[in-house]
């Protein structure tokens, strides 16, 4: 007769219960970590091609999740920025925030500008949008705040004649370091080509927390910098500084709406190891 056969039914039930508990404990410590690692090194679509699930619009002058004028919408499998329900732009800058903050990752979008700029849009916003990253939480934005404190990788289109790079850097409420120098200039041009018309462009950012950041266009690195940080001279950024620490190593990502219609057919993210 084996040892198992010597056990009473009550003992066997207890052992089965303990086994289930042990598996649960192992998974709580190991499986969660493994699940997090399983996403590393592969692209995850942040846009499902059907609706805005997981995304939250914030438009100047309106509450979070008030998608004024159906500015951000999904049609024909594309994420679109449209202004057909606007009489004029009137400073209604929009940002579509993804629900989860990130720190170390690659983010890739395929975008194109279409149609004409909305009446009342500023001249500099012609064929102008961007990926905002390391953003402040959208709930912390003032109702009348135009732009989140963030780092921006600009998406820019040409006018058919003049040169105009895309994947430029802008820094609302922030600074960065480039070539070992603190850069306080608001915008820095990349070395990309100019993209005229309604052609699709692939732009990517590679973000390593508070360390190296790269902008890429169609697979080519066009801008590099490091050490993003909050600008203590900016009123909105000052509210985010804790105990004098201006380090900016994580935050939300958002897609911009600055008065020119555009479309996205892919919005993807790849988590990276820290």
Secondary structure, 3 states (H helix, E strand, C coil): CCHHHHCCHHHHHHHHHHHHHHHHHHHHHHHHHHHHHHCCCCCEECCCCCCCCCEEEEECCCCCCCCHHHCEEEECCEEEECCCCCCCCCCCCEEEEECCCECEEEEEEEEEEEEEECCCCCHHHCCEEEEEEEECCHHHCCCCCCCCCCEEEEEECCCCCCCCECCCEECCCEEEEECCEEECCCEECCCCCECCCCCCEEEEEEEECCCEEEEEECCEEEEEEEEEEECCCCHHHHCCCECCECECCCEEEEEEECCEEEEEEEEEEEECCC
